[in-house]
């Protein structure tokens, strides 16, 4: 068994697609219109056939959940990077807002950013 797909609920799918591709650097794999919403997935350019991240339209039930996570500073998901400090500097230069600067956490260094779509996202460098 392996992870094939995971998702984050986003406030606006078009805004999310721009942020996740143009800022974070993921590549769009699917964008299928489904009435009012779309089935949108992105992948790492390093693993185009790897795990997909679905940019799910916000469901009314997710609003309170997402707000509680953000209020408590809890990331919705985490992405691995080779150099968290370099990625932090690159993203900050692009105007990304961080809620946690790079912090050593034992076997990993992490930073947490705001994805502009209602989520906090952690980036992690494993040592």
Backbone as XML, in Angstrom:
<?xml version="1.0"?>
<chain id="A" units="angstrom">
  <residue number="1" name="UNK">
    <atom name="N" x="0.840" y="-1.163" z="0.000"/>
    <atom name="CA" x="0.000" y="0.000" z="0.000"/>
    <atom name="C" x="0.892" y="1.236" z="0.000"/>
  </residue>
  <residue number="2" name="UNK">
    <atom name="N" x="0.460" y="2.287" z="-0.706"/>
    <atom name="CA" x="1.213" y="3.530" z="-0.744"/>
    <atom name="C" x="0.251" y="4.709" z="-0.834"/>
  </residue>
  <residue number="3" name="UNK">
    <atom name="N" x="0.730" y="5.861" z="-0.457"/>
    <atom name="CA" x="-0.100" y="7.067" z="-0.572"/>
    <atom name="C" x="-0.075" y="7.521" z="-2.021"/>
  </residue>
  <residue number="4" name="UNK">
    <atom name="N" x="-1.258" y="7.694" z="-2.598"/>
    <atom name="CA" x="-1.406" y="8.090" z="-3.987"/>
    <atom name="C" x="-1.872" y="9.541" z="-4.101"/>
  </residue>
  <residue number="5" name="UNK">
    <atom name="N" x="-2.714" y="9.958" z="-3.154"/>
    <atom name="CA" x="-3.345" y="11.272" z="-3.226"/>
    <atom name="C" x="-3.608" y="11.770" z="-1.814"/>
  </residue>
  <residue number="6" name="UNK">
    <atom name="N" x="-3.364" y="13.034" z="-1.608"/>
    <atom name="CA" x="-3.754" y="13.691" z="-0.375"/>
    <atom name="C" x="-4.332" y="15.039" z="-0.773"/>
  </residue>
  <residue number="7" name="UNK">
    <atom name="N" x="-4.902" y="15.762" z="0.160"/>
    <atom name="CA" x="-5.554" y="17.003" z="-0.242"/>
    <atom name="C" x="-5.465" y="18.064" z="0.830"/>
  </residue>
  <residue number="8" name="UNK">
    <atom name="N" x="-5.665" y="19.302" z="0.397"/>
    <atom name="CA" x="-5.888" y="20.428" z="1.290"/>
    <atom name="C" x="-7.146" y="21.115" z="0.796"/>
  </residue>
  <residue number="9" name="UNK">
    <atom name="N" x="-7.967" y="21.569" z="1.736"/>
    <atom name="CA" x="-9.157" y="22.335" z="1.384"/>
    <atom name="C" x="-8.748" y="23.792" z="1.253"/>
  </residue>
  <residue number="10" name="UNK">
    <atom name="N" x="-9.112" y="24.400" z="0.148"/>
    <atom name="CA" x="-8.698" y="25.773" z="-0.127"/>
    <atom name="C" x="-9.917" y="26.677" z="-0.268"/>
  </residue>
  <residue number="11" name="UNK">
    <atom name="N" x="-9.728" y="27.943" z="0.078"/>
    <atom name="CA" x="-10.820" y="28.913" z="0.001"/>
    <atom name="C" x="-11.195" y="29.230" z="-1.434"/>
  </residue>
  <residue number="12" name="UNK">
    <atom name="N" x="-10.218" y="29.253" z="-2.333"/>
    <atom name="CA" x="-10.446" y="29.598" z="-3.733"/>
    <atom name="C" x="-9.502" y="28.744" z="-4.580"/>
  </residue>
  <residue number="13" name="UNK">
    <atom name="N" x="-10.055" y="27.917" z="-5.441"/>
    <atom name="CA" x="-9.227" y="26.984" z="-6.199"/>
    <atom name="C" x="-8.289" y="27.677" z="-7.181"/>
  </residue>
  <residue number="14" name="UNK">
    <atom name="N" x="-8.735" y="28.748" z="-7.831"/>
    <atom name="CA" x="-7.871" y="29.434" z="-8.789"/>
    <atom name="C" x="-6.697" y="30.106" z="-8.084"/>
  </residue>
  <residue number="15" name="UNK">
    <atom name="N" x="-6.980" y="30.760" z="-6.957"/>
    <atom name="CA" x="-5.916" y="31.380" z="-6.165"/>
    <atom name="C" x="-4.948" y="30.309" z="-5.680"/>
  </residue>
  <residue number="16" name="UNK">
    <atom name="N" x="-5.476" y="29.192" z="-5.213"/>
    <atom name="CA" x="-4.637" y="28.099" z="-4.726"/>
    <atom name="C" x="-3.756" y="27.549" z="-5.847"/>
  </residue>
  <residue number="17" name="UNK">
    <atom name="N" x="-4.331" y="27.332" z="-7.020"/>
    <atom name="CA" x="-3.549" y="26.798" z="-8.129"/>
    <atom name="C" x="-2.394" y="27.733" z="-8.468"/>
  </residue>
  <residue number="18" name="UNK">
    <atom name="N" x="-2.648" y="29.030" z="-8.511"/>
    <atom name="CA" x="-1.573" y="29.987" z="-8.780"/>
    <atom name="C" x="-0.494" y="29.914" z="-7.697"/>
  </residue>
  <residue number="19" name="UNK">
    <atom name="N" x="-0.906" y="29.905" z="-6.420"/>
    <atom name="CA" x="0.064" y="29.887" z="-5.334"/>
    <atom name="C" x="0.891" y="28.604" z="-5.340"/>
  </residue>
  <residue number="20" name="UNK">
    <atom name="N" x="0.224" y="27.475" z="-5.465"/>
    <atom name="CA" x="0.928" y="26.194" z="-5.381"/>
    <atom name="C" x="1.834" y="25.945" z="-6.592"/>
  </residue>
  <residue number="21" name="UNK">
    <atom name="N" x="1.514" y="26.529" z="-7.739"/>
    <atom name="CA" x="2.370" y="26.343" z="-8.917"/>
    <atom name="C" x="3.374" y="27.495" z="-9.069"/>
  </residue>
  <residue number="22" name="UNK">
    <atom name="N" x="2.908" y="28.716" z="-9.101"/>
    <atom name="CA" x="3.788" y="29.852" z="-9.388"/>
    <atom name="C" x="4.690" y="30.224" z="-8.219"/>
  </residue>
  <residue number="23" name="UNK">
    <atom name="N" x="4.245" y="29.996" z="-6.994"/>
    <atom name="CA" x="5.048" y="30.370" z="-5.825"/>
    <atom name="C" x="5.781" y="29.160" z="-5.248"/>
  </residue>
  <residue number="24" name="UNK">
    <atom name="N" x="5.035" y="28.111" z="-4.920"/>
    <atom name="CA" x="5.680" y="26.949" z="-4.309"/>
    <atom name="C" x="6.444" y="26.093" z="-5.318"/>
  </residue>
  <residue number="25" name="UNK">
    <atom name="N" x="6.032" y="26.134" z="-6.580"/>
    <atom name="CA" x="6.779" y="25.418" z="-7.608"/>
    <atom name="C" x="6.251" y="24.058" z="-7.999"/>
  </residue>
  <residue number="26" name="UNK">
    <atom name="N" x="5.060" y="23.698" z="-7.522"/>
    <atom name="CA" x="4.464" y="22.441" z="-7.958"/>
    <atom name="C" x="4.004" y="22.572" z="-9.411"/>
  </residue>
  <residue number="27" name="UNK">
    <atom name="N" x="3.659" y="21.462" z="-10.030"/>
    <atom name="CA" x="3.209" y="21.420" z="-11.417"/>
    <atom name="C" x="1.785" y="20.899" z="-11.437"/>
  </residue>
  <residue number="28" name="UNK">
    <atom name="N" x="0.928" y="21.573" z="-12.202"/>
    <atom name="CA" x="-0.462" y="21.114" z="-12.329"/>
    <atom name="C" x="-0.482" y="19.785" z="-13.073"/>
  </residue>
  <residue number="29" name="UNK">
    <atom name="N" x="-1.187" y="18.812" z="-12.512"/>
    <atom name="CA" x="-1.343" y="17.517" z="-13.182"/>
    <atom name="C" x="-2.730" y="17.427" z="-13.813"/>
  </residue>
  <residue number="30" name="UNK">
    <atom name="N" x="-3.767" y="17.743" z="-13.035"/>
    <atom name="CA" x="-5.136" y="17.686" z="-13.556"/>
    <atom name="C" x="-5.893" y="18.947" z="-13.191"/>
  </residue>
  <residue number="31" name="UNK">
    <atom name="N" x="-6.714" y="19.400" z="-14.102"/>
    <atom name="CA" x="-7.683" y="20.459" z="-13.840"/>
    <atom name="C" x="-8.929" y="20.121" z="-14.658"/>
  </residue>
  <residue number="32" name="UNK">
    <atom name="N" x="-9.893" y="19.500" z="-13.990"/>
    <atom name="CA" x="-11.092" y="19.007" z="-14.657"/>
    <atom name="C" x="-12.303" y="19.768" z="-14.124"/>
  </residue>
  <residue number="33" name="UNK">
    <atom name="N" x="-13.003" y="20.523" z="-14.983"/>
    <atom name="CA" x="-14.192" y="21.234" z="-14.518"/>
    <atom name="C" x="-15.275" y="20.257" z="-14.058"/>
  </residue>
  <residue number="34" name="UNK">
    <atom name="N" x="-15.869" y="20.571" z="-12.916"/>
    <atom name="CA" x="-16.955" y="19.747" z="-12.366"/>
    <atom name="C" x="-18.072" y="20.670" z="-11.893"/>
  </residue>
  <residue number="35" name="UNK">
    <atom name="N" x="-18.667" y="21.384" z="-12.814"/>
    <atom name="CA" x="-19.708" y="22.331" z="-12.430"/>
    <atom name="C" x="-19.099" y="23.570" z="-11.807"/>
  </residue>
  <residue number="36" name="UNK">
    <atom name="N" x="-19.534" y="23.894" z="-10.595"/>
    <atom name="CA" x="-19.047" y="25.092" z="-9.902"/>
    <atom name="C" x="-17.581" y="24.970" z="-9.496"/>
  </residue>
  <residue number="37" name="UNK">
    <atom name="N" x="-17.103" y="23.755" z="-9.299"/>
    <atom name="CA" x="-15.730" y="23.535" z="-8.841"/>
    <atom name="C" x="-14.946" y="22.738" z="-9.871"/>
  </residue>
  <residue number="38" name="UNK">
    <atom name="N" x="-13.709" y="22.405" z="-9.532"/>
    <atom name="CA" x="-12.838" y="21.638" z="-10.417"/>
    <atom name="C" x="-12.134" y="20.550" z="-9.617"/>
  </residue>
  <residue number="39" name="UNK">
    <atom name="N" x="-11.707" y="19.513" z="-10.319"/>
    <atom name="CA" x="-10.795" y="18.531" z="-9.742"/>
    <atom name="C" x="-9.407" y="18.999" z="-10.154"/>
  </residue>
  <residue number="40" name="UNK">
    <atom name="N" x="-8.653" y="19.535" z="-9.187"/>
    <atom name="CA" x="-7.318" y="20.064" z="-9.464"/>
    <atom name="C" x="-6.312" y="19.307" z="-8.604"/>
  </residue>
  <residue number="41" name="UNK">
    <atom name="N" x="-5.274" y="18.788" z="-9.265"/>
    <atom name="CA" x="-4.175" y="18.199" z="-8.512"/>
    <atom name="C" x="-2.862" y="18.783" z="-9.003"/>
  </residue>
  <residue number="42" name="UNK">
    <atom name="N" x="-1.902" y="18.832" z="-8.088"/>
    <atom name="CA" x="-0.548" y="19.264" z="-8.413"/>
    <atom name="C" x="0.415" y="18.192" z="-7.929"/>
  </residue>
  <residue number="43" name="UNK">
    <atom name="N" x="1.598" y="18.196" z="-8.529"/>
    <atom name="CA" x="2.638" y="17.234" z="-8.164"/>
    <atom name="C" x="3.975" y="17.948" z="-8.093"/>
  </residue>
  <residue number="44" name="UNK">
    <atom name="N" x="4.929" y="17.289" z="-7.479"/>
    <atom name="CA" x="6.295" y="17.793" z="-7.460"/>
    <atom name="C" x="6.878" y="17.669" z="-8.859"/>
  </residue>
  <residue number="45" name="UNK">
    <atom name="N" x="7.600" y="18.694" z="-9.339"/>
    <atom name="CA" x="8.248" y="18.557" z="-10.646"/>
    <atom name="C" x="9.322" y="17.475" z="-10.619"/>
  </residue>
  <residue number="46" name="UNK">
    <atom name="N" x="9.798" y="17.132" z="-9.427"/>
    <atom name="CA" x="10.810" y="16.085" z="-9.279"/>
    <atom name="C" x="10.202" y="14.683" z="-9.350"/>
  </residue>
  <residue number="47" name="UNK">
    <atom name="N" x="8.887" y="14.584" z="-9.120"/>
    <atom name="CA" x="8.194" y="13.284" z="-9.144"/>
    <atom name="C" x="6.820" y="13.448" z="-9.803"/>
  </residue>
  <residue number="48" name="UNK">
    <atom name="N" x="6.803" y="13.675" z="-11.126"/>
    <atom name="CA" x="5.526" y="13.923" z="-11.800"/>
    <atom name="C" x="4.531" y="12.769" z="-11.719"/>
  </residue>
  <residue number="49" name="UNK">
    <atom name="N" x="5.010" y="11.573" z="-11.448"/>
    <atom name="CA" x="4.119" y="10.425" z="-11.285"/>
    <atom name="C" x="3.981" y="10.036" z="-9.819"/>
  </residue>
  <residue number="50" name="UNK">
    <atom name="N" x="4.419" y="10.919" z="-8.932"/>
    <atom name="CA" x="4.365" y="10.643" z="-7.502"/>
    <atom name="C" x="3.040" y="11.047" z="-6.888"/>
  </residue>
  <residue number="51" name="UNK">
    <atom name="N" x="3.058" y="11.244" z="-5.594"/>
    <atom name="CA" x="1.860" y="11.603" z="-4.832"/>
    <atom name="C" x="1.283" y="12.909" z="-5.362"/>
  </residue>
  <residue number="52" name="UNK">
    <atom name="N" x="-0.028" y="12.913" z="-5.564"/>
    <atom name="CA" x="-0.724" y="14.119" z="-6.013"/>
    <atom name="C" x="-1.343" y="14.829" z="-4.815"/>
  </residue>
  <residue number="53" name="UNK">
    <atom name="N" x="-1.368" y="16.163" z="-4.887"/>
    <atom name="CA" x="-2.031" y="16.982" z="-3.892"/>
    <atom name="C" x="-3.259" y="17.591" z="-4.546"/>
  </residue>
  <residue number="54" name="UNK">
    <atom name="N" x="-4.441" y="17.238" z="-4.041"/>
    <atom name="CA" x="-5.687" y="17.798" z="-4.564"/>
    <atom name="C" x="-5.976" y="19.116" z="-3.857"/>
  </residue>
  <residue number="55" name="UNK">
    <atom name="N" x="-6.318" y="20.120" z="-4.636"/>
    <atom name="CA" x="-6.715" y="21.421" z="-4.102"/>
    <atom name="C" x="-8.238" y="21.417" z="-4.049"/>
  </residue>
  <residue number="56" name="UNK">
    <atom name="N" x="-8.745" y="20.938" z="-2.937"/>
    <atom name="CA" x="-10.174" y="20.705" z="-2.763"/>
    <atom name="C" x="-10.927" y="22.005" z="-2.485"/>
  </residue>
  <residue number="57" name="UNK">
    <atom name="N" x="-12.086" y="22.177" z="-3.101"/>
    <atom name="CA" x="-12.896" y="23.351" z="-2.759"/>
    <atom name="C" x="-13.375" y="23.243" z="-1.320"/>
  </residue>
  <residue number="58" name="UNK">
    <atom name="N" x="-13.433" y="24.373" z="-0.656"/>
    <atom name="CA" x="-13.861" y="24.377" z="0.739"/>
    <atom name="C" x="-15.283" y="23.867" z="0.913"/>
  </residue>
  <residue number="59" name="UNK">
    <atom name="N" x="-15.449" y="22.944" z="1.802"/>
    <atom name="CA" x="-16.756" y="22.429" z="2.180"/>
    <atom name="C" x="-17.168" y="23.174" z="3.448"/>
  </residue>
  <residue number="60" name="UNK">
    <atom name="N" x="-18.461" y="23.473" z="3.639"/>
    <atom name="CA" x="-18.861" y="24.200" z="4.846"/>
    <atom name="C" x="-18.348" y="23.579" z="6.148"/>
  </residue>
  <residue number="61" name="UNK">
    <atom name="N" x="-18.216" y="22.274" z="6.177"/>
    <atom name="CA" x="-17.753" y="21.608" z="7.393"/>
    <atom name="C" x="-16.277" y="21.872" z="7.674"/>
  </residue>
  <residue number="62" name="UNK">
    <atom name="N" x="-15.513" y="22.253" z="6.647"/>
    <atom name="CA" x="-14.082" y="22.442" z="6.851"/>
    <atom name="C" x="-13.721" y="23.823" z="7.391"/>
  </residue>
  <residue number="63" name="UNK">
    <atom name="N" x="-14.610" y="24.786" z="7.286"/>
    <atom name="CA" x="-14.287" y="26.158" z="7.695"/>
    <atom name="C" x="-13.867" y="26.242" z="9.159"/>
  </residue>
  <residue number="64" name="UNK">
    <atom name="N" x="-14.639" y="25.656" z="10.047"/>
    <atom name="CA" x="-14.315" y="25.705" z="11.483"/>
    <atom name="C" x="-13.034" y="24.920" z="11.771"/>
  </residue>
  <residue number="65" name="UNK">
    <atom name="N" x="-12.866" y="23.786" z="11.114"/>
    <atom name="CA" x="-11.674" y="22.963" z="11.297"/>
    <atom name="C" x="-10.418" y="23.734" z="10.883"/>
  </residue>
  <residue number="66" name="UNK">
    <atom name="N" x="-10.454" y="24.330" z="9.679"/>
    <atom name="CA" x="-9.307" y="25.088" z="9.195"/>
    <atom name="C" x="-9.009" y="26.273" z="10.100"/>
  </residue>
  <residue number="67" name="UNK">
    <atom name="N" x="-10.040" y="26.990" z="10.519"/>
    <atom name="CA" x="-9.849" y="28.153" z="11.392"/>
    <atom name="C" x="-9.212" y="27.741" z="12.718"/>
  </residue>
  <residue number="68" name="UNK">
    <atom name="N" x="-9.629" y="26.607" z="13.259"/>
    <atom name="CA" x="-9.064" y="26.125" z="14.530"/>
    <atom name="C" x="-7.597" y="25.744" z="14.364"/>
  </residue>
  <residue number="69" name="UNK">
    <atom name="N" x="-7.255" y="25.085" z="13.260"/>
    <atom name="CA" x="-5.858" y="24.732" z="13.009"/>
    <atom name="C" x="-4.995" y="25.989" z="12.906"/>
  </residue>
  <residue number="70" name="UNK">
    <atom name="N" x="-5.455" y="26.961" z="12.128"/>
    <atom name="CA" x="-4.695" y="28.204" z="11.954"/>
    <atom name="C" x="-4.559" y="28.934" z="13.287"/>
  </residue>
  <residue number="71" name="UNK">
    <atom name="N" x="-5.638" y="29.022" z="14.049"/>
    <atom name="CA" x="-5.596" y="29.708" z="15.348"/>
    <atom name="C" x="-4.585" y="29.070" z="16.291"/>
  </residue>
  <residue number="72" name="UNK">
    <atom name="N" x="-4.440" y="27.761" z="16.201"/>
    <atom name="CA" x="-3.490" y="27.054" z="17.059"/>
    <atom name="C" x="-2.099" y="26.915" z="16.422"/>
  </residue>
  <residue number="73" name="UNK">
    <atom name="N" x="-1.938" y="27.443" z="15.198"/>
    <atom name="CA" x="-0.641" y="27.382" z="14.529"/>
    <atom name="C" x="-0.278" y="26.013" z="13.993"/>
  </residue>
  <residue number="74" name="UNK">
    <atom name="N" x="-1.281" y="25.182" z="13.718"/>
    <atom name="CA" x="-1.042" y="23.810" z="13.273"/>
    <atom name="C" x="-1.118" y="23.732" z="11.740"/>
  </residue>
  <residue number="75" name="UNK">
    <atom name="N" x="-0.053" y="23.264" z="11.097"/>
    <atom name="CA" x="-0.073" y="23.134" z="9.641"/>
    <atom name="C" x="-1.058" y="22.061" z="9.165"/>
  </residue>
  <residue number="76" name="UNK">
    <atom name="N" x="-1.653" y="22.314" z="8.015"/>
    <atom name="CA" x="-2.568" y="21.350" z="7.402"/>
    <atom name="C" x="-1.808" y="20.179" z="6.800"/>
  </residue>
  <residue number="77" name="UNK">
    <atom name="N" x="-0.578" y="20.443" z="6.346"/>
    <atom name="CA" x="0.264" y="19.403" z="5.770"/>
    <atom name="C" x="1.709" y="19.876" z="5.787"/>
  </residue>
  <residue number="78" name="UNK">
    <atom name="N" x="2.605" y="19.010" z="5.339"/>
    <atom name="CA" x="4.029" y="19.339" z="5.340"/>
    <atom name="C" x="4.654" y="18.894" z="4.027"/>
  </residue>
  <residue number="79" name="UNK">
    <atom name="N" x="5.564" y="19.714" z="3.516"/>
    <atom name="CA" x="6.298" y="19.397" z="2.298"/>
    <atom name="C" x="7.787" y="19.330" z="2.617"/>
  </residue>
  <residue number="80" name="UNK">
    <atom name="N" x="8.458" y="18.327" z="2.095"/>
    <atom name="CA" x="9.897" y="18.166" z="2.314"/>
    <atom name="C" x="10.671" y="19.060" z="1.346"/>
  </residue>
  <residue number="81" name="UNK">
    <atom name="N" x="11.722" y="19.680" z="1.856"/>
    <atom name="CA" x="12.627" y="20.490" z="1.038"/>
    <atom name="C" x="14.059" y="20.083" z="1.369"/>
  </residue>
  <residue number="82" name="UNK">
    <atom name="N" x="14.965" y="20.337" z="0.437"/>
    <atom name="CA" x="16.374" y="19.991" z="0.660"/>
    <atom name="C" x="17.053" y="20.953" z="1.627"/>
  </residue>
  <residue number="83" name="UNK">
    <atom name="N" x="16.676" y="22.246" z="1.555"/>
    <atom name="CA" x="17.310" y="23.277" z="2.377"/>
    <atom name="C" x="16.231" y="24.250" z="2.834"/>
  </residue>
  <residue number="84" name="UNK">
    <atom name="N" x="15.754" y="24.061" z="4.060"/>
    <atom name="CA" x="14.625" y="24.860" z="4.541"/>
    <atom name="C" x="14.980" y="26.345" z="4.626"/>
  </residue>
  <residue number="85" name="UNK">
    <atom name="N" x="16.206" y="26.669" z="4.981"/>
    <atom name="CA" x="16.583" y="28.088" z="5.096"/>
    <atom name="C" x="16.617" y="28.765" z="3.714"/>
  </residue>
  <residue number="86" name="UNK">
    <atom name="N" x="17.120" y="28.068" z="2.715"/>
    <atom name="CA" x="17.140" y="28.609" z="1.349"/>
    <atom name="C" x="15.716" y="28.755" z="0.813"/>
  </residue>
  <residue number="87" name="UNK">
    <atom name="N" x="14.875" y="27.766" z="1.066"/>
    <atom name="CA" x="13.484" y="27.834" z="0.597"/>
    <atom name="C" x="12.730" y="28.946" z="1.318"/>
  </residue>
  <residue number="88" name="UNK">
    <atom name="N" x="12.978" y="29.103" z="2.608"/>
    <atom name="CA" x="12.397" y="30.199" z="3.384"/>
    <atom name="C" x="12.788" y="31.539" z="2.758"/>
  </residue>
  <residue number="89" name="UNK">
    <atom name="N" x="14.059" y="31.732" z="2.454"/>
    <atom name="CA" x="14.526" y="32.988" z="1.863"/>
    <atom name="C" x="13.895" y="33.218" z="0.494"/>
  </residue>
  <residue number="90" name="UNK">
    <atom name="N" x="13.829" y="32.166" z="-0.337"/>
    <atom name="CA" x="13.227" y="32.288" z="-1.678"/>
    <atom name="C" x="11.764" y="32.690" z="-1.590"/>
  </residue>
  <residue number="91" name="UNK">
    <atom name="N" x="11.031" y="32.002" z="-0.715"/>
    <atom name="CA" x="9.596" y="32.272" z="-0.593"/>
    <atom name="C" x="9.324" y="33.635" z="0.042"/>
  </residue>
  <residue number="92" name="UNK">
    <atom name="N" x="10.115" y="33.995" z="1.030"/>
    <atom name="CA" x="9.944" y="35.314" z="1.649"/>
    <atom name="C" x="10.189" y="36.411" z="0.619"/>
  </residue>
  <residue number="93" name="UNK">
    <atom name="N" x="11.173" y="36.220" z="-0.241"/>
    <atom name="CA" x="11.465" y="37.176" z="-1.318"/>
    <atom name="C" x="10.258" y="37.335" z="-2.256"/>
  </residue>
  <residue number="94" name="UNK">
    <atom name="N" x="9.484" y="36.266" z="-2.402"/>
    <atom name="CA" x="8.278" y="36.303" z="-3.243"/>
    <atom name="C" x="7.062" y="36.857" z="-2.502"/>
  </residue>
  <residue number="95" name="UNK">
    <atom name="N" x="7.249" y="37.235" z="-1.234"/>
    <atom name="CA" x="6.161" y="37.835" z="-0.473"/>
    <atom name="C" x="5.360" y="36.867" z="0.373"/>
  </residue>
  <residue number="96" name="UNK">
    <atom name="N" x="5.810" y="35.631" z="0.494"/>
    <atom name="CA" x="5.089" y="34.649" z="1.299"/>
    <atom name="C" x="5.225" y="35.018" z="2.774"/>
  </residue>
  <residue number="97" name="UNK">
    <atom name="N" x="4.102" y="34.926" z="3.484"/>
    <atom name="CA" x="4.083" y="35.230" z="4.921"/>
    <atom name="C" x="4.324" y="33.941" z="5.697"/>
  </residue>
  <residue number="98" name="UNK">
    <atom name="N" x="5.269" y="33.995" z="6.606"/>
    <atom name="CA" x="5.581" y="32.860" z="7.465"/>
    <atom name="C" x="5.078" y="33.112" z="8.877"/>
  </residue>
  <residue number="99" name="UNK">
    <atom name="N" x="4.553" y="32.077" z="9.506"/>
    <atom name="CA" x="4.154" y="32.165" z="10.912"/>
    <atom name="C" x="5.217" y="31.561" z="11.811"/>
  </residue>
  <residue number="100" name="UNK">
    <atom name="N" x="6.160" y="30.833" z="11.205"/>
    <atom name="CA" x="7.302" y="30.284" z="11.949"/>
    <atom name="C" x="8.512" y="30.313" z="11.039"/>
  </residue>
  <residue number="101" name="UNK">
    <atom name="N" x="9.554" y="30.990" z="11.470"/>
    <atom name="CA" x="10.808" y="31.001" z="10.728"/>
    <atom name="C" x="11.500" y="29.650" z="10.911"/>
  </residue>
  <residue number="102" name="UNK">
    <atom name="N" x="12.529" y="29.359" z="10.111"/>
    <atom name="CA" x="13.212" y="28.072" z="10.268"/>
    <atom name="C" x="13.621" y="27.817" z="11.719"/>
  </residue>
  <residue number="103" name="UNK">
    <atom name="N" x="13.223" y="26.649" z="12.198"/>
    <atom name="CA" x="13.449" y="26.270" z="13.591"/>
    <atom name="C" x="13.980" y="24.848" z="13.641"/>
  </residue>
  <residue number="104" name="UNK">
    <atom name="N" x="15.091" y="24.666" z="14.349"/>
    <atom name="CA" x="15.635" y="23.320" z="14.518"/>
    <atom name="C" x="14.746" y="22.543" z="15.478"/>
  </residue>
  <residue number="105" name="UNK">
    <atom name="N" x="14.349" y="21.338" z="15.057"/>
    <atom name="CA" x="13.460" y="20.492" z="15.844"/>
    <atom name="C" x="14.066" y="19.100" z="16.012"/>
  </residue>
  <residue number="106" name="UNK">
    <atom name="N" x="15.340" y="19.043" z="16.351"/>
    <atom name="CA" x="15.988" y="17.744" z="16.498"/>
    <atom name="C" x="16.363" y="17.167" z="15.154"/>
  </residue>
  <residue number="107" name="UNK">
    <atom name="N" x="15.656" y="16.125" z="14.692"/>
    <atom name="CA" x="16.024" y="15.490" z="13.429"/>
    <atom name="C" x="15.534" y="16.247" z="12.185"/>
  </residue>
  <residue number="108" name="UNK">
    <atom name="N" x="14.927" y="17.405" z="12.384"/>
    <atom name="CA" x="14.410" y="18.179" z="11.259"/>
    <atom name="C" x="14.477" y="19.663" z="11.580"/>
  </residue>
  <residue number="109" name="UNK">
    <atom name="N" x="14.467" y="20.466" z="10.514"/>
    <atom name="CA" x="14.314" y="21.914" z="10.636"/>
    <atom name="C" x="13.045" y="22.257" z="9.884"/>
  </residue>
  <residue number="110" name="UNK">
    <atom name="N" x="12.180" y="23.037" z="10.519"/>
    <atom name="CA" x="10.882" y="23.345" z="9.916"/>
    <atom name="C" x="10.650" y="24.847" z="9.863"/>
  </residue>
  <residue number="111" name="UNK">
    <atom name="N" x="9.753" y="25.238" z="8.970"/>
    <atom name="CA" x="9.227" y="26.592" z="8.897"/>
    <atom name="C" x="7.765" y="26.443" z="8.496"/>
  </residue>
  <residue number="112" name="UNK">
    <atom name="N" x="6.935" y="27.418" z="8.863"/>
    <atom name="CA" x="5.504" y="27.326" z="8.560"/>
    <atom name="C" x="5.068" y="28.585" z="7.822"/>
  </residue>
  <residue number="113" name="UNK">
    <atom name="N" x="4.358" y="28.387" z="6.708"/>
    <atom name="CA" x="3.908" y="29.492" z="5.868"/>
    <atom name="C" x="2.397" y="29.501" z="5.731"/>
  </residue>
  <residue number="114" name="UNK">
    <atom name="N" x="1.875" y="30.647" z="5.332"/>
    <atom name="CA" x="0.451" y="30.843" z="5.041"/>
    <atom name="C" x="0.268" y="30.653" z="3.544"/>
  </residue>
  <residue number="115" name="UNK">
    <atom name="N" x="-0.595" y="29.733" z="3.146"/>
    <atom name="CA" x="-0.773" y="29.449" z="1.715"/>
    <atom name="C" x="-1.732" y="30.400" z="1.011"/>
  </residue>
  <residue number="116" name="UNK">
    <atom name="N" x="-2.194" y="31.425" z="1.678"/>
    <atom name="CA" x="-3.135" y="32.447" z="1.153"/>
    <atom name="C" x="-4.516" y="31.878" z="0.859"/>
  </residue>
  <residue number="117" name="UNK">
    <atom name="N" x="-4.751" y="30.630" z="1.189"/>
    <atom name="CA" x="-6.019" y="29.959" z="0.887"/>
    <atom name="C" x="-6.642" y="29.338" z="2.125"/>
  </residue>
  <residue number="118" name="UNK">
    <atom name="N" x="-6.226" y="29.837" z="3.308"/>
    <atom name="CA" x="-6.829" y="29.372" z="4.545"/>
    <atom name="C" x="-6.072" y="28.307" z="5.300"/>
  </residue>
  <residue number="119" name="UNK">
    <atom name="N" x="-4.840" y="28.006" z="4.866"/>
    <atom name="CA" x="-4.074" y="26.935" z="5.501"/>
    <atom name="C" x="-2.680" y="27.393" z="5.896"/>
  </residue>
  <residue number="120" name="UNK">
    <atom name="N" x="-2.163" y="26.762" z="6.919"/>
    <atom name="CA" x="-0.749" y="26.864" z="7.234"/>
    <atom name="C" x="-0.087" y="25.608" z="6.676"/>
  </residue>
  <residue number="121" name="UNK">
    <atom name="N" x="1.082" y="25.789" z="6.063"/>
    <atom name="CA" x="1.813" y="24.694" z="5.451"/>
    <atom name="C" x="3.219" y="24.675" z="6.040"/>
  </residue>
  <residue number="122" name="UNK">
    <atom name="N" x="3.654" y="23.507" z="6.458"/>
    <atom name="CA" x="5.003" y="23.357" z="7.002"/>
    <atom name="C" x="5.944" y="22.896" z="5.901"/>
  </residue>
  <residue number="123" name="UNK">
    <atom name="N" x="7.146" y="23.468" z="5.880"/>
    <atom name="CA" x="8.203" y="22.929" z="5.020"/>
    <atom name="C" x="9.261" y="22.345" z="5.957"/>
  </residue>
  <residue number="124" name="UNK">
    <atom name="N" x="9.789" y="21.192" z="5.581"/>
    <atom name="CA" x="10.661" y="20.433" z="6.469"/>
    <atom name="C" x="11.906" y="19.947" z="5.757"/>
  </residue>
  <residue number="125" name="UNK">
    <atom name="N" x="13.033" y="20.153" z="6.411"/>
    <atom name="CA" x="14.310" y="19.591" z="5.962"/>
    <atom name="C" x="14.718" y="18.570" z="7.009"/>
  </residue>
  <residue number="126" name="UNK">
    <atom name="N" x="14.857" y="17.320" z="6.585"/>
    <atom name="CA" x="15.285" y="16.272" z="7.499"/>
    <atom name="C" x="16.801" y="16.209" z="7.502"/>
  </residue>
  <residue number="127" name="UNK">
    <atom name="N" x="17.381" y="16.115" z="8.704"/>
    <atom name="CA" x="18.847" y="16.110" z="8.813"/>
    <atom name="C" x="19.379" y="14.706" z="8.876"/>
  </residue>
</chain>
